[in-house]
Amino acid sequence: MAVVTSKRTVQQQARSRQRWSHEARYNFLWGLFFTSPAIIGLLWFTAYPLITSFYYSFTSNSMFDHSNWIGLTNYTDLFTDSTWWLSLYNTVYLLIFVVPLGILVALGLALLLNAKVPGQAIYRTIFYIPSIVPVVAAAVVWSYVFNPQFGILNNMLGIFGIPGPGWLSSPTAAKPALIILALWGTGNLMIILLAGLQDVPQDLLDAAKVDGAGSWSRFRNVTFPFLTPHLLFALVTSLIAGFQYFAPVYVLTNGQGDPAGSTLIAPLYLYQNAFRFFKVGYASAMGWVLFIIILVCTLLVFRFVGRRVYYGGA
């Protein structure tokens, strides 16, 4: 009797699994149907260009001629391309200043906007607006700001008796102009750090204040540790975005990287090779080299900075 009961139980479980598997299959097919536009877009606009660019990086593809397999020639040519090294130097130069200054400015603004003052929401909106302005529109506006004769920046410097440089026409002032423009759009990091500041436990701050800790001591010993995950995120995303900095430079220099190549950064040089000189294979190799550089830098950040991040005792 027990054997018959167990057999019935096994059969019922088998039917249940079959029924559920049929229902799961049905739901899975409908899920695929509704997500198919996103899946097709991901495959067509992301996966396919990625695979194609990797193949083209080993060919002499020039957009108009048949591509020939040339192996690692494009990659070896990069090592002897002085313009490529110049573009990398300009990119790293901007990163050295933009990444830390951008995080500091965003942190300073977040600290100011975290203060309990009347009209707090209005101030937060004002400081965030530059981040939602289209990049091209912002670059066009800043091209007038940097105008050496009529720009507001040089006019403000003139009030203090400081002769303003020809920002976008001077090899020494062009990079600082790009740095200023990059710092203008730190609103996204500001919001992230502001959210981190609001996650700091208020009871810990109150306890530190009762113990006699000053403002700086409370920030260094209480607030800053809780901010480290947000700062790590800001560092990694700023680093990746810095290597992909393109649109403002293209607009301000008309895609030339002038003056004297001082603003010719790696993404702009890649664009020139792909869509001006039509060296698609060579540009693809640049793209993959940039990807490797970004990957290595990101891994180094996680290796040396990530281990010092405090996750709230988790």
N, C-alpha and C positions, 0 to 999 in steps of 0.2 A: 504493500500500500504506500509506504514511504517512497519507494522507487518510482511508482506511478506519479505521485504528487511532485516529486523532484523533476521528473521529465516534463510534466505540464508546466511547472515553473520555468524551466529552461526554454520551453517552446514559447511561453508568453513573453519572456524577456527577449527572445530572438525576434518575435513579431514586433515588440515595442521598439527594439533597435532599428528594425527595418522601417517601421512607421516613422520614427524620428529621423532616420537618415533620409527618408523620402521628403519629409517636411524641411529638413535642413537643406537638402539639395534644392528644393523649390525656393526657399528663402534666399539661398546663395545665388541662384540664377536671377531672381528679381533684384537682389542687391547689385549684381554685376550690371544689370540693365540700367539701373538708376545712376550708378557710378561710372558707367562707360564713357560719358563725355569727359570726365576728369581723367580717367585712365588713358583714353586716346590722346588727350592733350598732353599728358605727362610723357607718354611714349613718343609722340610726334615732335613735340616742341622741346623736350629735354633729353630723353634717352637717345633718340636718333641723332640730333646734332652732336651729342657727347661722343657717341661711337664714331660718327663720321669724322669729326675733327681729329680724333685720335688716329684714324687711318690716314687722313690727309697730312698729318704731321710727318709721315714717312714718305710722302710723295712730293712731286714738283707741281702740284695742282696750281693753276693760275687763273681759274674761273672760266677761261675761254678755251684753253687747250686741254688735250687729253692728259691726265695725270700719269706720271711714270714713277714707279717705285724706286726711291733713292736711298732707302734705309735711314741711317742716322745723320745724313748730310745736313738737314735743316738744323738739327741740334748742335752739331759741331760748328756750323757757321755762326751760331749765336755767340760762341766763345771768342770769335775774332771780329765780331760786329761792334765797333766802338760806339755806334749810336745806341745800340741795345744796352750797353753798359752805362752810357750816359742816362738813358731813361730809367734804368734801375737805380742809379745814384739819386736822381731827382725824386723818384718814388720813395726811397728810404729816407731821404732828407725831409720830405713832407711828413712821413710817418713819425719820425723822431720828435717833431714838434706838435703835430696835430693830435696824435693819440693821447699823450699825457696832458697837454693843455686842454684838450676837449673834455677829458674826464674831470680835470680840476674845475673847469668852468661849469660843467654840468653839476658837479657836486656843490660848488658854491651857490649856484642858483637854487638847487634843491634845498640847501640849508636855509636860504633866505625865504623861499616859498613855504617852508615848513613852519615858519614862525606864525604865531597866532596874532594876526593883525586884521583890522577891518578891510573888507574888499579883497580877501585872500583869493577867492575864485577868479576875480577879474585879473589880478596880477598873474596868476597861473596861466590863464588864457592868453594874455599878452605875450608872455615869454614862450609859449608853445607855438604860437602862430607861425613863426619863421620855419618851423619844421614841416608844416603842411603846405607851404608855398611850393609850387612846382619848381624843380631844380633849374630848368632852362629859364623860367621867368625870373627867378632869383638872380641867376648869373647875369641876365641882361640888365637888371636894376643895378647890380654891383658894378657893371662896366661903366655906368654913369657916375657911381660913387667914386670910382678910382680914376675918373678923368682928371688929368693933371692941371687943367685950366679951370674947369667949371665944376669939378666934383666937390661934394660936400666934405669929403675927408680932408683934402688939402686946404679947403677954406677954413675948417676948424683948426688945423695945424697952424695956419697963418695967423689966427687970432693970438696964439701964443708966441708968434715970431719964429716959428719953425718952418723952413722951406720944405714943402711937400715934394716927394720924388715923383717921377713919371712911372707910376706903379706898374702898369702892364707894358711899358716900353723900356723899362730898365732891367737888365739882367740881374741886378742885385736886389731889386724891389719886387720883382714878379713873384718869387716864391713867398715872401711875406704876405703879399696880397692874397694868394691862394690859401694861406694859413688862416688869415682873417676871415675869408669867406667860409672856410670849413668850420671855424668856431662859431659862426653865426647860426648854424643849424644844429646845435647840440640839444634841442628840445626833447628829442626822443630819449636820450640818455638821462636828461634831467627828470623826466617823468619816472623812469625806472628807478633812479636813485631816490626820488621823492617817495615812491612806494616803499623802498627799503627803509627809509627813515621812519615811516609811519608804522613799520613792523617792529621797531625796537621796543621792547617791553618798558612801559612807562614806570612800572614799579622798581625796576633796576635803576633807572635814572633818578627816581625820587630817593631811593636808598643811598645812592652815591652822593646825592646832594646833601642828605642828612648827615652823612659821614664827613662832610666838609670838602668834597671834591669840587674843584672849580669847573668852569665851562670846558676848558681844553682837556682837563683830566677826564671828565665825563665822556667827551667825544672820543678820546683816544682809547679808553679802557672799556667803555660800554657801547657807544654808538658804532664806532669803526668796526669792531669784530662782527657785528650783525650785518654790516654793509658789505663785507668782503665777498659774499656770493654775487651780489649785484655788481660790484666793481670788477670781479672776474668776467662776468658776462659783458660788461661794458668794454673791458680790455680786448676780449676776443673778437667781439663784433666790430669794434673800431679798427682793429688790426686788419680784419678781412675787408671791411669797407674801404680802408685806406689803400689797399692794393688794387681796388676796383674803382678808384676815384677817376672819373672820366668826364662826365657831362659838363661840369663847370669849366674845366680846363678847355674843353673843345669849344664852348661858346665864347669864352673870354679871349681865346687866341685864334679863333676861326679855324680850329683844327690844325694849326701849324706848329704849336709848341714853342712859339717865339716869346721873347726875344732871345736870339742866339742859342736856342735850344734849352733855355733855362726852365721852361715849363713842360718840356717834352717828357712826360711820364710814361711808364711801361704800357698801360692800357691804350694811351693815345698812339704810341708807336705801333702797337698791335693793330689798331684800327687803320692807321695809314697803310700798313703793308697789305691788309686784307681788302680794303675798299678804295684805296687810291693807287697803289702799285699792283693790286690784284695778285699778290703772292699769298694765296690762301694756305698753301702747305707750310710756308715759313711762318705765317701768322698763327696757324694752329700749333706749331711747335712752341711759339712764344706763350700761347695760352696754357699749354700743359706744363711748361717750365714755371709759369706764375702759379699754377695750381700746386705744384710740388713745393714751391717756396712758401706759399700760404699754409700748406699742410704741415710743413716742418716747423714754421713759426708757431702755429697753433698747438702742436704737440709739445713744443718747448715751454709754452706758457702754462699748459696744464701740468707739465712735469715739474717746473720750478715754482710756479705761483699757485697752482691748484691745490697742492698739498697744504698750503698755509691758510686755506679758506676755512672759516668757522661757520658751520651749519646749525647754529643754535642748539648745540648739544646733541644733535641727532647722531 
